[in-house]
Each structure stands twice: as structure tokens, then as C-alpha cells.
Amino acid sequence: MARPSQIKHRVNWIYDVLLWTFSILIDLFFREVHPRGSWKVPRRGPVIFVAAPHANQFVDPLILMRVLKTEARRRVAFLIAEKSMHLRVVGWFSRSVGAIPVARAQDLLKPGPGTVYLPDPEKDPLLLRGVGTNFDGGIVQAGGVITLPTVNGNAASSEILEIHGPEELKLKREFRGADALKQLTGRDDVGEDGKLPNGSADGRRGPVDGFKGSKYKTAPKVDQTQVYDAVFERLNGGGCVGIFPEGGSHDRTELLPLKAGVAIMALGALAANPDCGLTIVPVGMNYFHAHKFRSRAVVEFGAPIEIPRDMVEMYKQGERREAVKTLLETVYQALVSVTVTSPDYDTLMLIQAARRLYNPTGKKLPLPMVVELNRRLVKGYTQHKDDPRIMHVTRSVSDYNKQLRLLGLRDHQVEYAKFSVVKVIFTLIYRLGKLAVLTAATLPGLVLFAPVFIVAKMYSIKKSREALAASTVKVQARDVMATWKLLVALGFAPVLYAFYTTLFTWMTYRNRMWGTVPDRVPLWAVVLGLDVLFPAITFAALRFGETGMDIFKSIRPLVLSLNPTSANTLVRLREKRLTVSNEVTELINTFGPEMFADFDSARIVADPFRESGPGPRHDAPPAAPPTPPRVGVAAPAGDGSAQAQLSRNESFGNLGSIGLFATRPPSRSRSRSSSSGGLAGSAGFPVKSFSTLNSKEDLDEVSKKIRGAMRERGKERSRRRSEDQRAWEAGASASSGAATPGSEDGRKRQ
């Protein structure tokens, strides 16, 4: 239970200052953080933000707090594990921004004496017995939790309903899963569905003979009354509360079962104040290598969930279990719609490879588009994975990935196989020269900051091992690595810079840095200069090193292209990529329209294999200045040449112009409060106060104005079509050479 002293009211200016300060670390650690759908966040009124997957421990709330403050101008109080409040930096920051500590049963687990087993798992799976357990000795409590040892990354647990004696208790729900049943019966004939066969070979239905039971851990019942009171207080005041409903951070590829707390909070708040207007906003935390330095992230907001009044009434009338279960399922489905989940790691790798092959021209896609593609591909693969065509393409993609690993290449580097030898040589020389310059620029900062990198790496690995040993859901505990890298850098970097400043100042005082510092420069100026110089050198090294690393990764395929043996292999691999890409694209074009109604009208990637597709005509004459693409329709994929590819950070500079990634609906103007401007027929009409129609003459007058506006709109369309036709004819005339520099058309072009 959270102690009253730990729940503090937030001071807004302290919240803003701390958030701005810690956001600098986010900008340094992550290369890109893209918000998507932030227009869906209510600008006022109580909101519960449910975020998943919780893949980056203390970094997740920091990123979400920053996005909400910059995009929606809203401050949020997150629920945080009470044990995290005991960490010096994390606890201080959490208390300062008004976080609400929550005691979790999983943090209170302790080994229990003796062993436990199921005497009759078929007829009475809720009856649990022990050997030397002493259940009624105070260690085990009704309402508490009992957990089995971790097997295959999972630890089965159940809530205790009642205690019958020192070696017998009743569970609230049965242990589920084949591993749990094997642990509690010692039987090896448990089916994959967690079911026992009709008796064993000797006719027994319980545990095998000589079975001594399984070790276990137990935690007492946790009273969350003060936590709910604090949440209700924030919501009744029109504030925002953030929660990660999975109950803890993890590094799995799928969502964990949601805890009931978020549903109880929402229903409880509405039961106490039905007119407060509370909504639940799902948030998808989508990372690309969340634990790695300079990785990327997309924060996606889903449509707000408005809780029906009949569900609140059901909760108030005592049917709480059914109301909570229904709302929890709604929240889960909303989270699935804004996250990319897969059954396992191999499936996720397969989906990401298929997504790259679905974009065969190599056009750089913005991160929100990549997330949407991954989500749709996971959904399609999950639904049709047993189809023979899907299985064939899966094998082709896996074989292609295997060849990439053997050559030590990445998918986008296969394109180097089509370069001529001369182009490869010049490109290699140019990049080696550029790499040498960037290395020289990066080296000073790398040397200065190397101790921080080393210590942060070692300490994060140590913490991940500790978290893995204490967790029942983590796979490799990568979810804690980014947090500890940032915390170590936050604490160690200032100390290291202070040491460098002190050392150089002492050397200046001693011998003026061997005479390189003039005598007229005072020591205080040296201190101030070094305080600015060292962080600047580190930041410059970060940016130069980032670009240099990208160039370094491109050297290997260029070298392979010069080797006759490996060059032939690279050419064959490029041909295989084209074949597999064609198969993937054709498969997606077959199943896509069946699953997504807007597949053809709002394609994420244009189909390069269909000649009748929306791609540009290479024989078409130059037209008038291009018009912006329709909202929701992706631009053509291009020809894939090195010159045609846009640069990494400029490919889609304005994502708001693409309907799929717009942070506001396409029918709205840039400013919601603006009511003027815009073309006829758009949302930009000047808005006046509403008029009252009191007679037939008023209605006729309104109808007359509407008909007049429609005629004006028709004339505007006709005028645009005429201008487009004249521009097309002028372009055609120019491409055929009919116009000369001295002609009127030629003068216009010049």
C-alpha cells in the first residue's frame, strides 16, 4: 500500500522544468520519436492514458509525458511501482512530477516453506495441498498470491481464496498451462493445451507416485485503497492519469494480460461522478530496438474510449466482475489496434523482412508508416499463416534472410550489386575519405566520453541480469537497459566533465597548458569555457559518429562488389531479392483487399509491379507545377536509383500532409480554433453565428444561397480543368520541340 507521504500534489512549473531537463536525455538517446494521432487526445477533462507494451521501464513514461506536453498541452500523473520510489533519482523525479506509487504483489513475493501439489487436478483443480507448508502460520494469506517457479519464461500464479489448514488451501482460479500442471503433478503426459489424458497408465488421475511437490513463492494481499483515492482525486479535478496496464515492464513481442486496475479506476470514477466526462485513451509505445543507443520510436494514440452508462450502472449494482471484464477486453482490443504484437520473436523478424521486401524500390518510409505496415502484416500473417501460399513465401523470405546473414549484409545493401565497377570504386573512395574526416571529428568526443559508455554498458547488463532473475515474464530483461544507461549517464557524465575541467584548470594554473593559454586569460574564464567545450565536443562527436557509422556499414557491400567471387553471389542475391519481393507483393495484393476495405484507395506503398498502377509515366511530357497528392494516398515508389532516393531525414519532412500520419483529421484546418480561410468546399469557410428560420421565405432564401454556392463551385472546377488542360498542352508542345527559345512559350519557360 502506498504511504500517504509518498503521494504528493504536483507543482506545474516544477513538472515543466524537470520534463524539459530530462527530455534532453531523450533527444540524445533516441534518434527519432514520432507522435501519431495526437489530435485524438482530449484537450480538457479527465483522461486515463493506458500505454503498452511497457518495453522500456522508466523511459516509457518520460517519453509519453513529453509527447503529451508538446502535442496536447496536457500533464499526466503516472502510476509507478512503490519499490521504484526507493531509487534515489527515479524516486525524486517521480515525487516531483506527482506520480502515484503502487504496491505490487509481484514485488512482495517471498519463498514459502515446503512444497505444493494438486491432489486432483481434474475434479478439483482449485484445491492445493502442501507438504511442510504451514499455510495457517501467517506466511500465506487469503487474498494473497501464490506463484510457481519460472519455466520457459513464464511463472504461473493464482490468487488464494481461503485457507483450510496448515497443508491445504483453496484457490480463486486454477493454474493454467501445461508447464504449471507438470510442476504441480510431476506428470509428463500433460497435453500442450494444458489438459490431462483420461487417466494415467496405472489409472491415477492425480500426481505421479513419489512426487514431492513444487517450490513456490507467496505474497500477502495488497490494499490499494489510497491509490484509488489518489487516482479519483486527480480525475475528479479534470486531470490525467497514466498507467501501464500490463503491470510491469517486459521485453516480449506480445502484450501481457492486462491488470484489472485500469477498469476499476475508470468505473469507480464514473460511479462516483457520472458526469465527469472521463475517457480512456490507448497509447501504443512502438520501439525499434528499444534498448539500443540512437534507436527510434513511434508513440501512437488511439480513439478515446467512452464508457457506456449501462456498464457503469452494472458496476454500481454489484456486477463488478462482469463490468470490469467487459471494459478490460475493450481496452485490450484498443491497445492491439495501436501496437505491433506477434506470437514470438521469429514471427516478428519474418514480418519485418516481408515489410522491407514489400517496398522493393528501397524508398525510405517514415516511422509511422513502418509501424502501420508491420501491424497490418502481422494481422494478415496471423489470420492466413496456414495457407499454402503464405507458407511458401515464408520459406522464401527465411532463405533470403539466411543468405543475408551468411554474407554479413543488410537488406538495403543488396542494391549495390547493380552498380558498375567504376561507380563502385568512386563511391568507395569517396566514402572512405568522408569516413576518415568524420572519424577525426568523432575521436576527441569518443575518447572523452568513453568512460561513460563503458560504465553505462556494464551497469545496464548487470541490472538486466538482476531483473531477469527476479522476474516471471521477462525474456532477456532488455526493457531495463535503456533506463539504466540513461541513469548512469545522468549521474556519471557531470562528474566526469567536472574532473576534466578541474584537471585542465589545474594544468592552466600550473604552466598555462605548456604555454598555450595566454597569461591574460583568467582562470574563471578557463572554467566557464571548459564547461561549455566538453559537452559541445561530446555532442558533435555524437552527430558525426552517427553519420560515420552509417557510412562504415556501407563499406562492406562495396568491397564485396569488387571481389569477383562475392560480386557474383551479390548479383544472384539481388535477383533472388527481386523474385521474393515480387512474391511478397503479389501475396499482399491478393489478401490485402480481403482484410482491409481501404487497401486500394489508401495504399501505404504503391505497387511497382503493376503497369496500370498509379506510378508516373516515364514517357509523359513535363506538366505544370505538380499538385499535392490526395490525402491518404501514398506517392509512387520511384525508380529506386541512388539519385531518386530521398535522404534519411528529409524523405517525409511534413508527415501532416499524409492522411495516414496526420496528427489532425484531413477535413480540419491546421488550427482547430481558426474559422476563416480555405477554399470553397473545404472546412475553411468564415463562420458566423447560427440564424433562425422562422418562415418559408427564410428557407427559400437559404436554399437560393446554397444553389448559388454550388454553381460557383462548379465554375471553379471547370476553370481548374481548363487550366490543367492548357498546362498539359503546353508541356506536350515543349517536349516535342515545337517551341523555340524565341517563341512565346520559350520565353515563358525561361
Buried (B, 14 or more C-beta within 10 A) or exposed (E): EBEEEBBBEBEEEEBEEBBEEBBEBBEBBBBBBBBBBBBBBBEEBBBBBBBBBBBBBBBBBBBBBBBBBEBBEBBBBBBBBBBBBEBEEBBEBBBBBBBBBBBBBBBBBEEBBBBBBBBEBEEEBBBBBBEEBBBBEEBBBBBBBBBBBBBEBBBBBBBBEEBEEBBBBBBEEBBEBBBBBBBBBBBEEBEEEBEBEEEBEEEEBBBEEEBEBBEBBBBBBBEBEBBBBBBBBBBBEEBBBBBBBBBBBBBBBBBBEBBBBBBBBBBBBBBEBBEBBBBBBBBBBBBBEBBBBBBBBBBBBBEBBEBEEEBBBBBBEEEBEEBBEBBBEBBBEBBBBBBBBBEEEEBBBBBBBBBBBBBBBBBBBBBBBBBBBBBBBBBBBEEBEEBEEBEEBBEBBEEBBEBBEEBEBEBBBBBBBBBEEEBBBEBBEEBEEEBEEBBEBBEBBBEBBEBBBEBBBEBBEEBBEEBBEEBBBBBBBBBBBBBBBBBBBBBBBEEBBEEBBEEBBEBBEEEBEEEEBEEEEEEEEBBEBBBEBBBEBBEBBBEBBBBBEEBBEBBBBBEBBEEEEBBEBBBEBBEBBBEBBBBBBBBBBEBBEEEBEEBEEBBBBBBBEEEEEBBEEEEEBEBEEEEEBEBBBBBBBBBBEEEEBEEEEEEBEEBBEBBBBBBBEEEBBEEEEEBEEEEEEEBBBEEEEEEEEEEEEEEEEEEEEEEEEEEEEEEEEEEEEEEEEEBBEBBBBBBEEEBEEEEEBEEEEE
